[in-house]
Amino acid sequence: MSSSVRGVRPADVVLAALLTALGAFLMVQNVLAGPGEATRIDSHSWALLPVFALTTLPVLWWRRGVVGVLLVSAAAMGVHVLAFGWLIRCGAGLPLALVLAFLVGRQLRGRRAAVGFLLGVVLQALVLVQDSAAGFGVLPFTVVLAGVAWAAGWGVQRRATRAATAPAARGVRAGV
């Protein structure tokens, strides 16, 4: 097995594929948008697709380190914003940021969780800074949504930890 796919589970592939497909769909809509559209679209380049895919595909490796995934995704989103200007990114970029907030809650604790959450907010800001549909003004709302997603991830991890330790605790109490 190649070291690049070690630890990647089928669910990770499905998640990355869904986020990438959503991004591809939205970028195709940007490319095909006509001049009479009500929203500002600065670029109609087909390069929108592969560059946006660089923001979503790192989700494959979240189990190796979600902070690294956030850094790569945010850097790729920054490149996307600088290279292509005003577009509609929120429909794919915000779901990516919310998934990553959930995964931060699922994987990290303490200061690392705070750093991960803040990197997720940076990613959201990059998605919205030149977004023609949602705009930067929705950032406070999306940060609250990310907090909910983070809390859900934290809850899932806490429940999984309890379930894993429960049989051992029952065995100790039963005198086994």
N, C-alpha and C positions, 0 to 999 in steps of 0.2 A: 504494500500500500504506500502510495506517495505521501511524503510528510505534509504536503499542502492540504490533503483531505483527511488526515488523521484526526479523529475526534469530531468530524462533521457528521451529524446524524441526518437521517432522511427528513425529519421535521425541519431541520435547519435549511435544507435544500428547498423544501416546499415554501418556507417563509421567505427566503431570499428570492425565489422565483416569482412569488406573488408580488412582492414589493417591486421587483424589477419590471414585471409585466405592467403593473400599474403606472410606473414611471415611464415606460416605453409608450404606453397608450397616451398619456398626457403629453409627452414630447412630440409624438406624431401629430396630435391635435395642434400643438404650437407651430409645427412645421407647415401644416396644411391651412392654418388660419389665413383668411384673406385680408386684404387691406381694409375692407369695410367692417371689420370686427370692432366691437365696442371696447375691447380690452387691448392694451398696448402690448405688442409682441415685437421685440427688437430684432430677433433672429429667426430665420426660417431654415437654418442649416440642419442637415441630417446629422451633423456631429453632435447635436443635442442628445441623441439617444445613447451613444456609447459613453459620453462623459457623465450623463446622469446615472447610467448603470454602475459607474465607479462609486456612486454614493450608496447604492443598495446592496451590491454583491458582497461587501465586507461582512454583512450580517451572517454569512456562512460560518465565520470564525468567531462568533461571539463567545463561545465556550472557552476559547483560549485567552480571551481578555476583552471584555466589552469596552473598556476605556480605549484600547487600541482601535477597535472598530469605530468608536465615536470620533476619534482623531482623524482616521482615514476618511470617514464619511463627511465630516465637517470640512476637511481640506478639499475634498472633491467637490463639495457643494460650493465652497468659496471660488474654486476655479470655474465652476459652471456659471456662477453669478457674474464673475469678471469677464468671462469669455462671451457670454450671450446676452447679458443685460436683462431688461424687463421681459418676463415671461410669466406663464402660470405654472408655478412649481408646487403650490400648497397642496394640491390634490394627491400628490405622491410623496412630497417631502415631509409633510406633517405626519402622515401615517408611519413613515420611517422613523421620525423622531419619537413618536409615541411608543412604537415597538421597542426602540432602544431604551426608553425610559423604563418600560416594563422589565427589560432584561437587566438593566442596572439594579433595579429593586430585587430582582431574582438572584443576582450574582454577588453584589457588593454590600459591604457594611462599613459603618464609620465614616472616616474622612474620604475614603475611596468612593463611597456611595455619593457623598456630597460633590466630589470632583466630577464623577460620572454624570450626576444630575445637571451640574452647571455646564458641562460640555454639551449635554442634550439641549439646554437652553440656547447655547451658542449656535448649535445646528438649526434650531427653530428660527433664530434671528436671521441666519443666513438664508434659510428658505424664504422668509417673508420680506427681507430687505428690499428686493426688487420684484415682488410678486404682484402681478397685474390684477389678480382676482381678490385675494384676501387683504393684502397689504400688511404693513408692519404694525398697524394699530391693533390687530388681534393677538399680538404676542402675550399680553397678560392672561388672556383666556386660554391660550394654548399651553402656557406654563402651568396653569391650574390643571388642565387635562393631563399634562405630563406627570404632575404630582399624584393624580389618581392612578395613572398607569404604573408609576413607581410603587405606590402602596399596594396595588394588586400583585405586582411581582414579588414584593416583600412578603405578602401574605401567602402566596404560593410556595415560596421557599421555606417559610416558617412551618407551614403545614407538612411539607415534604420531610423536613427535618424531624418534626414530631412523630410522623408515621414511621420513619426509619429507626428512631430510638425507642418507640413504644414497645415492640416485642422484647427488647432487652430489659426494659424496665419492668415489664410484667413478669419475666422470668426471675428477676431478682426478688420481687415482692412475693412470688409464689414459692420461693425457697428452692427453686430449681438449680 
